Amino acid sequence: MTDQSKSISRRWLYIPFAVAGVIFFAYYLLWRIGAGEMEKSVVQWIADQRAMGIEITCDAITRDGFPFFLRVHIDQPRIAAPEAGRWRGERLSIDALPYDLTRVIFSPTGAQELYVEGYGDWRINAGDIKASIASDKNRGWVFSVTIGNAKARSLSDGANAAIDSLIFDLAPDIAAPTTLALTLAAAGLKINASDTAFHLAELNTVLNLTRTDLLSGPDPISQWRNAGGALVVGGLTAEIEETRFSVSGEIGLDAADYPAGRLQAEIANPAGLAEWLGAAGALSPEEATSAGAGLTLLAIAGGGKISAPIDFSNGAAEIAGVKLANLPPAQ
């Protein structure tokens, strides 16, 4: 083999590396452009919210994540909505894939402080919190939240709460775009306050809210009610303390905007349910005591389990004549 042919052979060996280098450089440019656009979008979103009267401040806005993610970090984000609440955190990270901007993930990290009107100030720490918004060819969009090993403490009265896991997805229904479908699963929720302790071992549910296209305008509640809007409980199962129950059915509104409808229910070991409803404020202490006695008698008659409909009417929820809750009108 001549020297010239050897030189040509070596050049062929270099071609794959040259092609790889071009591809890598092109990908790097794509990543930089995408990250820059994400950063511009964050800055523009902040400006838009400020124009709407929402107070938003933050420290540095930076970007990283190459080569796998487009990632923007917002340090010390602070958001306050007048007469609603405020939130602040140590860092908020926003992620997307360089080649697919149809799904964006929001991940707050570090300690967070949350104030909600009527509930006071809370300090939150979580092992994992992620929220995402994604485009979907069948449903239009999907909003998802996952929370793991989260703890919250009230800064005013020392009440505290903890949850092992929470997952929910919210999106329009495929068959009916004006219906919102919510799928939720929660486990290990514990709440301790000065006068009550509450443990939700497990909760799973599928809910559908129909005619959401009418929940806007000058009189959304009346529009929604008159169009036959309803909350459809496709299935809800829960274990609270020693009580286990499942319900399904449909609830709308009556002429006075109170909940109206019926849920078919099965309740096992219902003794603790009345106590929890009293602690949650759904019943007065006297009503909770009466409900506890009534539910116990119903369970004894049913062999330890109640199988009966829960009726919603006239501002109350009742099962077999036993009041479970006082209900306010929709507003």
PEPE-V514888 format. One record per residue. N is the residue number from 0. NEAR is the number of other C-alpha atoms within 12 Angstrom. D_CENTER is the distance of its C-alpha to the mean C-alpha in whole Angstrom. Layout:
N & NEAR & D_CENTER
N & NEAR & D_CENTER
This chain:
0 & 8 & 71
1 & 8 & 71
2 & 9 & 70
3 & 10 & 68
4 & 11 & 67
5 & 12 & 65
6 & 13 & 64
7 & 14 & 62
8 & 14 & 61
9 & 14 & 59
10 & 14 & 57
11 & 14 & 56
12 & 13 & 54
13 & 14 & 53
14 & 14 & 51
15 & 13 & 48
16 & 14 & 47
17 & 14 & 48
18 & 14 & 46
19 & 13 & 43
20 & 14 & 43
21 & 14 & 43
22 & 14 & 40
23 & 16 & 38
24 & 15 & 39
25 & 16 & 38
26 & 22 & 35
27 & 23 & 35
28 & 17 & 35
29 & 23 & 33
30 & 29 & 30
31 & 26 & 32
32 & 19 & 31
33 & 30 & 28
34 & 34 & 27
35 & 22 & 29
36 & 21 & 27
37 & 33 & 24
38 & 28 & 25
39 & 18 & 27
40 & 18 & 24
41 & 30 & 22
42 & 23 & 25
43 & 15 & 25
44 & 17 & 21
45 & 24 & 22
46 & 17 & 25
47 & 15 & 24
48 & 18 & 21
49 & 18 & 24
50 & 12 & 26
51 & 14 & 24
52 & 15 & 24
53 & 22 & 21
54 & 24 & 23
55 & 28 & 22
56 & 24 & 24
57 & 24 & 24
58 & 17 & 27
59 & 18 & 28
60 & 27 & 26
61 & 24 & 27
62 & 30 & 27
63 & 26 & 27
64 & 22 & 26
65 & 23 & 29
66 & 23 & 30
67 & 19 & 27
68 & 29 & 24
69 & 36 & 24
70 & 34 & 22
71 & 36 & 22
72 & 32 & 22
73 & 33 & 22
74 & 23 & 23
75 & 25 & 23
76 & 30 & 20
77 & 27 & 20
78 & 27 & 18
79 & 25 & 19
80 & 21 & 19
81 & 17 & 22
82 & 13 & 21
83 & 17 & 18
84 & 22 & 17
85 & 27 & 17
86 & 33 & 16
87 & 32 & 18
88 & 30 & 18
89 & 25 & 21
90 & 28 & 20
91 & 35 & 17
92 & 36 & 18
93 & 35 & 17
94 & 36 & 18
95 & 33 & 20
96 & 26 & 23
97 & 30 & 26
98 & 19 & 27
99 & 17 & 24
100 & 23 & 22
101 & 20 & 20
102 & 24 & 17
103 & 31 & 16
104 & 30 & 14
105 & 30 & 13
106 & 29 & 14
107 & 36 & 14
108 & 28 & 17
109 & 24 & 19
110 & 26 & 19
111 & 30 & 17
112 & 32 & 18
113 & 27 & 16
114 & 28 & 17
115 & 20 & 16
116 & 16 & 19
117 & 11 & 20
118 & 17 & 18
119 & 21 & 20
120 & 25 & 20
121 & 30 & 18
122 & 30 & 18
123 & 32 & 16
124 & 27 & 17
125 & 29 & 15
126 & 22 & 16
127 & 25 & 14
128 & 32 & 11
129 & 29 & 10
130 & 27 & 8
131 & 30 & 10
132 & 24 & 12
133 & 27 & 14
134 & 19 & 17
135 & 17 & 18
136 & 12 & 22
137 & 15 & 21
138 & 21 & 18
139 & 21 & 18
140 & 24 & 15
141 & 29 & 12
142 & 30 & 8
143 & 28 & 7
144 & 30 & 5
145 & 31 & 8
146 & 33 & 9
147 & 23 & 13
148 & 23 & 15
149 & 31 & 14
150 & 31 & 16
151 & 29 & 16
152 & 29 & 19
153 & 25 & 20
154 & 17 & 23
155 & 16 & 25
156 & 15 & 25
157 & 18 & 24
158 & 25 & 22
159 & 27 & 20
160 & 28 & 16
161 & 32 & 16
162 & 34 & 13
163 & 27 & 15
164 & 30 & 12
165 & 32 & 8
166 & 29 & 7
167 & 26 & 5
168 & 28 & 7
169 & 30 & 8
170 & 34 & 11
171 & 30 & 15
172 & 27 & 17
173 & 19 & 20
174 & 15 & 22
175 & 19 & 21
176 & 20 & 20
177 & 23 & 19
178 & 27 & 17
179 & 32 & 13
180 & 33 & 12
181 & 30 & 9
182 & 30 & 9
183 & 30 & 8
184 & 31 & 10
185 & 32 & 11
186 & 27 & 14
187 & 27 & 16
188 & 31 & 15
189 & 28 & 17
190 & 28 & 18
191 & 24 & 22
192 & 20 & 23
193 & 14 & 27
194 & 16 & 27
195 & 19 & 25
196 & 24 & 23
197 & 31 & 20
198 & 28 & 19
199 & 33 & 17
200 & 27 & 18
201 & 29 & 16
202 & 32 & 14
203 & 29 & 13
204 & 27 & 13
205 & 29 & 13
206 & 32 & 13
207 & 36 & 15
208 & 33 & 15
209 & 30 & 19
210 & 29 & 20
211 & 28 & 18
212 & 20 & 21
213 & 23 & 22
214 & 25 & 20
215 & 13 & 21
216 & 12 & 25
217 & 10 & 27
218 & 14 & 26
219 & 20 & 23
220 & 30 & 23
221 & 25 & 26
222 & 22 & 26
223 & 31 & 23
224 & 30 & 25
225 & 20 & 28
226 & 18 & 27
227 & 24 & 26
228 & 32 & 22
229 & 33 & 20
230 & 31 & 17
231 & 29 & 18
232 & 30 & 17
233 & 25 & 18
234 & 27 & 18
235 & 31 & 16
236 & 30 & 18
237 & 30 & 17
238 & 28 & 20
239 & 33 & 20
240 & 27 & 23
241 & 22 & 26
242 & 32 & 24
243 & 28 & 23
244 & 35 & 22
245 & 32 & 21
246 & 33 & 21
247 & 28 & 21
248 & 26 & 22
249 & 29 & 22
250 & 32 & 21
251 & 35 & 23
252 & 32 & 24
253 & 26 & 28
254 & 20 & 30
255 & 20 & 29
256 & 26 & 26
257 & 25 & 25
258 & 33 & 23
259 & 32 & 25
260 & 29 & 25
261 & 27 & 26
262 & 31 & 23
263 & 29 & 26
264 & 28 & 25
265 & 30 & 26
266 & 36 & 26
267 & 31 & 28
268 & 28 & 29
269 & 38 & 28
270 & 32 & 30
271 & 30 & 27
272 & 38 & 25
273 & 38 & 27
274 & 35 & 27
275 & 33 & 23
276 & 32 & 23
277 & 28 & 25
278 & 26 & 24
279 & 23 & 21
280 & 21 & 23
281 & 26 & 23
282 & 28 & 27
283 & 21 & 29
284 & 19 & 31
285 & 18 & 34
286 & 26 & 32
287 & 29 & 30
288 & 25 & 33
289 & 25 & 34
290 & 34 & 31
291 & 28 & 32
292 & 23 & 35
293 & 26 & 35
294 & 38 & 32
295 & 28 & 34
296 & 22 & 37
297 & 27 & 35
298 & 25 & 34
299 & 19 & 37
300 & 14 & 39
301 & 18 & 36
302 & 15 & 37
303 & 20 & 34
304 & 24 & 32
305 & 32 & 31
306 & 26 & 30
307 & 26 & 30
308 & 25 & 28
309 & 33 & 26
310 & 31 & 28
311 & 34 & 26
312 & 29 & 29
313 & 22 & 30
314 & 25 & 27
315 & 26 & 27
316 & 30 & 26
317 & 32 & 29
318 & 31 & 29
319 & 23 & 33
320 & 20 & 34
321 & 30 & 32
322 & 34 & 30
323 & 38 & 26
324 & 35 & 25
325 & 25 & 26
326 & 25 & 23
327 & 21 & 23
328 & 21 & 24
329 & 21 & 21
330 & 15 & 21
